[in-house]
Amino acid sequence: MSNVQLAANLRRLRTDHNYTQTQIGEKLNISRQAYSNYETGKRIPDIDMLIRIADIYEVTLEQLLTQTCTKTGIINETTGPYFASRIIASEDTVYLTEEELELVTHYRSAGEDERKLTRKVLGM
């Protein structure tokens, strides 16, 4: 079972900190491909690796696994207009189709101009 939030955080935090997969792999003493598998959700790091990754980005394990992490802080999705859901195929939390999940993921990482354009196209 993959962890969509973890994979997204690993990718986002790495790019926010201007690291390459190779650089993070070197910090963790693993190959670039091994780290890439974490970012794509093909593999989940063991607890020791998760602790090392959280230390690099100065976040807690809970934040790394369950919250949206950015270089500037944590986006709290447990309050406000967020609704817990579930991805049926992987049993992760979110009831969205693959297309919906991809749209939400891209929207969250988009700049404000791209978000405005998306809302306009969708008639929002």
C-alpha positions in Angstrom: 0.0 0.0 0.0 1.4 3.4 -1.0 1.2 6.6 1.1 0.1 9.3 -1.3 0.8 12.1 1.3 4.3 10.8 2.0 5.2 10.6 -1.7 3.9 14.1 -2.4 5.7 15.5 0.6 9.0 13.9 -0.4 8.8 15.3 -3.9 7.6 18.8 -2.7 10.1 19.1 0.1 13.0 18.0 -2.1 12.1 20.5 -4.8 11.3 23.3 -2.3 14.8 22.8 -0.8 16.4 22.7 -4.3 17.8 19.2 -3.9 18.0 16.7 -6.7 17.1 13.0 -6.1 20.8 12.2 -6.3 21.7 14.7 -3.6 19.0 13.4 -1.2 20.1 9.8 -2.0 23.7 10.8 -1.0 22.5 12.3 2.3 20.6 9.1 3.0 23.3 6.8 1.6 20.9 5.2 -0.9 20.8 5.4 -4.7 18.9 8.0 -6.7 16.6 5.2 -7.9 15.8 4.1 -4.4 14.8 7.6 -3.4 12.8 8.0 -6.7 10.8 4.9 -5.7 9.8 6.6 -2.4 8.7 9.7 -4.3 6.6 7.7 -6.7 5.1 5.6 -4.0 6.5 2.3 -5.5 8.3 1.7 -2.1 7.7 3.0 1.4 10.8 3.9 3.5 11.3 2.0 6.7 11.0 3.8 10.0 14.7 4.5 10.3 14.8 6.1 6.8 11.6 8.1 7.6 13.3 9.5 10.7 16.4 10.5 8.7 14.3 12.1 6.0 12.2 14.0 8.6 15.4 15.3 10.2 16.8 16.5 6.8 13.6 18.6 6.3 13.1 19.5 10.0 9.6 18.1 10.2 8.1 15.5 12.5 7.2 12.0 11.4 3.5 12.7 11.8 3.8 15.8 9.6 5.8 13.9 6.9 3.3 11.1 6.8 -0.1 12.9 7.3 0.1 16.6 6.5 1.0 18.7 3.5 4.6 19.8 4.2 6.3 22.7 2.4 9.6 24.5 3.0 7.7 27.4 4.6 5.7 25.2 6.9 2.8 22.8 7.3 -0.5 23.2 5.6 -3.1 22.1 8.1 -5.7 20.1 6.2 -7.5 18.9 9.3 -9.3 22.2 9.8 -11.1 24.5 7.4 -12.7 23.3 4.1 -10.9 20.0 3.9 -12.7 16.6 3.9 -11.1 13.3 4.7 -11.6 10.8 1.9 -10.0 7.5 0.8 -8.4 6.2 -2.4 -10.2 2.9 -2.9 -7.5 1.1 -4.9 -4.7 1.7 -2.4 -6.8 2.2 0.8 -5.1 5.6 1.3 -7.3 8.4 2.7 -9.1 10.1 -0.2 -12.3 9.2 -2.3 -11.2 10.6 -5.6 -10.8 9.0 -9.0 -7.2 8.9 -10.4 -8.0 11.9 -12.6 -9.4 13.9 -9.7 -6.4 13.1 -7.5 -4.0 14.2 -10.2 -6.0 17.4 -10.7 -5.9 18.2 -7.0 -2.2 17.4 -6.7 -1.3 19.6 -9.6 -3.6 22.4 -8.3 -2.0 22.4 -4.9 1.5 22.8 -6.3 0.5 25.4 -8.9 1.2 29.1 -8.6 -1.7 31.5 -8.0 -1.9 32.5 -11.7 -2.3 28.8 -12.7 -4.9 28.4 -9.9 -6.9 31.4 -11.2 -6.8 30.0 -14.7 -7.9 26.6 -13.6 -10.9 28.1 -11.6 -11.8 30.2 -14.6 -11.7 27.2 -17.0 -13.8 25.1 -14.5 -16.3 28.0 -14.1 -15.6 28.5 -10.4 
